[in-house]
Amino acid sequence: MSDLKSLQEKIAQFVADRDWGQFHNLKDLAISLNLEASEVLEHFQWKNEREMTEYIKENKDEVADELADVLYWVLLMANNMDIDVVAASERKLERNAKKYPIEKSKGNHKKYTEL
């Protein structure tokens, strides 16, 4: 996970070098995250399973770029709110393990309220 912390530091430096922090209020960061997530969706829109599989084979780098953009905005937001995303993810995983116990949820796509 030190790679993730290193990436957060690189992103912070990238922003600082360009003096972009002045534009990075949380609302606009959240909007940017959503926009980038939508760009991931664009790669799959209107494709059936076979078409998506073929598309990924031919366009994996482009999809990877969009996923990297999503991660960039997630980490930038975490930086701005002083959130340790690794610790937050571990806490969330623990909570999800309680909501989705293996014996009830294995092989089941239902929401925890329906298990």
N, C-alpha and C positions, 0 to 999 in steps of 0.2 A: 503494500500500500504506500510505501514511500514514493513510488513512481507517481501516484496520484497527487501527493503533496508537492512533489517537484513540478508537476504539470500546473498545479494551481499557482505556484510561485512564478513560473514562466508566463502564465497568462497575466498575472498581476504586473509583471515587469513590462510585458508587451503593451498593456494599457497605459502604464505610467510613462513609458518612453514616448507615447503619442499624446499625452495629456488628455486622454479620453474620459478619465474618471469624472470630469465635470458634467458629462452627459449621461452618466450611468445611475440614474435614479432607479429604485426598485421596480416601479411601474414599467419603465421602458425596457429594463432587463427582462422582466417577465414576458412582455410583448415579444421581444426578440427571441426568447426561448420558444415561445409558441409558434412564431413564424418559421423558425428553423425546423421544428418538429413537423410542421405542415409540409415543408419541403421534402422531408423524408417520405411522407404519405404520397406526395405527387409521383414518386417512383413506382408506386403500386396501384395507383388509381386506374380503374377500368381494365385491370388484367386478371385473368383467371389463374388458377394455381400453376398450370403449365407455362403460361406466359410469364408469370413472376419468376419462376425457376430459371427460365431461359434469360430473362432480363438481367437477373442478378449475375449470371455467368458472364454476360457481356458488359455490365455496367457496375461491377462491384466497387470500383474505385470512386465513382461518383456517389454511390450510396454511402460509402465509407466517409467521404467528405462531409456529407450532410449529417451523419451521426456524430462526427467530430465537432461540427458546428453546434449541435445540441449539447454535447458534453461541455464545450467551451462556455456556453451561456449558463449552464448549471453550475459549473465551477466558479464562474465570475459572480453569480448571485451568492453563492456560498461564501466567497471572499468578502463581498460587501456586507454580509450579515454576520460575519465571523462564525460560520457554521462549519464544524468538522463533519464533512460529508461521509467519511468512513464511519465515524462513531454514530452518526445519525442513521446510516444504512444498517449498521449492526443492530441498533435499537429497534428499527422498523422491522427487520427480519425476525427478531425475537417476538415482537408483537404479532406478526403475521403467522409465526409458527403456532402461537396460542389460538389464533382465530381459525387457522386451517390445520388442525391436527391430522397427521398422516392417515390415521385409521378412518377418518371421515372424508378426507378430501382427495386421497390418492385416486387418480384417474377420473376425477370429477371436476367439472368446470363451474359448478355453482358457487355463488357468492357465500361467504361465511354465514350470513344471516339465513341462508336456505339449507345449510347442511343439517 
